[in-house]
């Protein structure tokens, strides 16, 4: 379903999409789905706004029980989404504190990544 498509084909992008200081998460977070390599799957939606991701988060929390077979996928989606939100919050704070290095900072990564913090540490070493 929708969550599986996001986990397998989704890419988060965090950062300044436009010039200037970000004022909220909605400006800092985007999620796009990439077409699968075999191009046989038709996806109903290719872009998700922060509000749409929050709606999906709420639905998943309500309908997925602790013993559900999809629990691992749900947990992965939620963990990644929450990490993305925290990163966006830190980015916004850094920009508002006047750190000019972060005015054009962007990070893009697949939703399938297992650990967002490892990715950040790798990016910081570049």
C-alpha positions as CSV (number, residue, x, y, z in Angstrom):
1,X,0.0,0.0,0.0
2,X,0.8,3.6,0.5
3,X,3.3,3.1,3.3
4,X,5.1,0.3,1.5
5,X,5.5,2.6,-1.6
6,X,7.0,5.3,0.6
7,X,9.4,2.9,2.4
8,X,10.6,1.3,-0.9
9,X,10.4,4.2,-3.4
10,X,10.4,7.3,-1.3
11,X,13.1,9.9,-1.0
12,X,13.1,12.6,1.7
13,X,14.5,16.0,1.0
14,X,15.3,18.2,4.0
15,X,16.5,21.7,3.6
16,X,16.0,25.0,1.9
17,X,13.9,24.7,-1.2
18,X,13.9,28.4,-1.7
19,X,16.3,31.1,-0.7
20,X,16.0,32.6,2.7
21,X,15.4,31.4,6.2
22,X,12.9,28.5,6.8
23,X,10.0,29.3,9.1
24,X,8.4,25.9,9.6
25,X,8.7,22.2,8.9
26,X,6.4,22.4,5.9
27,X,8.9,24.5,4.1
28,X,11.8,22.2,5.0
29,X,10.5,18.7,4.3
30,X,9.5,17.0,1.0
31,X,8.9,13.4,0.1
32,X,8.9,12.2,-3.4
33,X,8.4,8.7,-4.9
34,X,10.7,7.6,-7.6
35,X,9.3,5.4,-10.3
36,X,10.4,1.8,-9.9
37,X,13.1,0.5,-12.2
38,X,10.8,-1.9,-14.0
39,X,8.4,1.1,-14.6
40,X,5.4,-1.4,-14.4
41,X,3.9,0.0,-11.3
42,X,1.6,3.0,-11.5
43,X,1.7,5.1,-8.4
44,X,-1.3,7.2,-7.4
45,X,0.8,10.0,-5.9
46,X,4.4,11.0,-6.4
47,X,4.8,13.9,-3.9
48,X,3.7,14.1,-0.2
49,X,3.4,17.3,1.8
50,X,4.2,17.4,5.5
51,X,0.4,17.5,6.2
52,X,-0.2,14.4,4.1
53,X,2.7,12.6,5.9
54,X,1.2,13.6,9.3
55,X,-2.2,12.2,8.2
56,X,-0.6,9.0,7.2
57,X,1.2,8.8,10.5
58,X,-2.0,9.3,12.4
59,X,-3.8,6.6,10.4
60,X,-1.0,4.1,10.9
61,X,-0.9,4.6,14.6
62,X,-4.6,4.1,14.8
63,X,-5.0,1.0,12.6
64,X,-1.8,-0.9,13.3
65,X,-1.8,-3.1,16.4
66,X,1.3,-4.3,18.2
67,X,0.9,-7.8,16.7
68,X,0.3,-6.6,13.2
69,X,2.3,-8.2,10.4
70,X,3.1,-4.7,9.0
71,X,4.4,-3.5,12.4
72,X,8.1,-3.5,11.3
73,X,7.3,-1.4,8.2
74,X,5.1,1.0,10.2
75,X,7.9,1.4,12.8
76,X,10.4,2.0,10.1
77,X,8.2,4.7,8.5
78,X,7.5,6.4,11.8
79,X,11.1,6.3,13.0
80,X,12.3,7.8,9.7
81,X,9.6,10.4,9.6
82,X,10.3,11.5,13.2
83,X,14.0,11.7,12.5
84,X,13.3,13.9,9.5
85,X,11.1,16.2,11.6
86,X,13.9,16.5,14.2
87,X,16.5,17.3,11.6
88,X,14.2,20.0,10.1
89,X,13.7,21.5,13.5
90,X,17.4,21.7,14.1
91,X,18.0,23.2,10.6
92,X,15.3,25.9,11.2
93,X,16.9,26.8,14.6
94,X,20.4,27.0,13.1
95,X,19.1,29.3,10.4
96,X,17.2,31.5,12.9
97,X,20.4,31.8,15.0
98,X,22.2,33.3,12.0
99,X,24.3,30.3,11.0
100,X,24.8,31.2,7.3
101,X,26.3,27.7,6.5
102,X,22.8,26.3,6.8
103,X,20.9,28.7,4.6
104,X,21.3,26.5,1.5
105,X,21.9,23.2,3.3
106,X,20.0,20.2,1.8
107,X,20.0,16.5,2.5
108,X,18.3,13.9,0.3
109,X,18.1,10.2,1.1
110,X,16.0,7.1,0.5
111,X,13.3,6.2,3.0
112,X,14.6,2.7,2.9
113,X,17.7,3.8,4.8
114,X,18.1,2.0,8.1
115,X,19.7,4.7,10.2
116,X,19.3,8.4,9.5
117,X,21.9,9.4,12.1
118,X,24.6,7.3,10.4
119,X,23.8,9.2,7.2
120,X,24.1,12.5,9.0
121,X,27.5,11.5,10.5
122,X,28.7,10.5,7.1
123,X,27.5,13.8,5.5
124,X,29.2,15.8,8.3
125,X,32.6,14.2,7.5
126,X,32.4,15.2,3.8
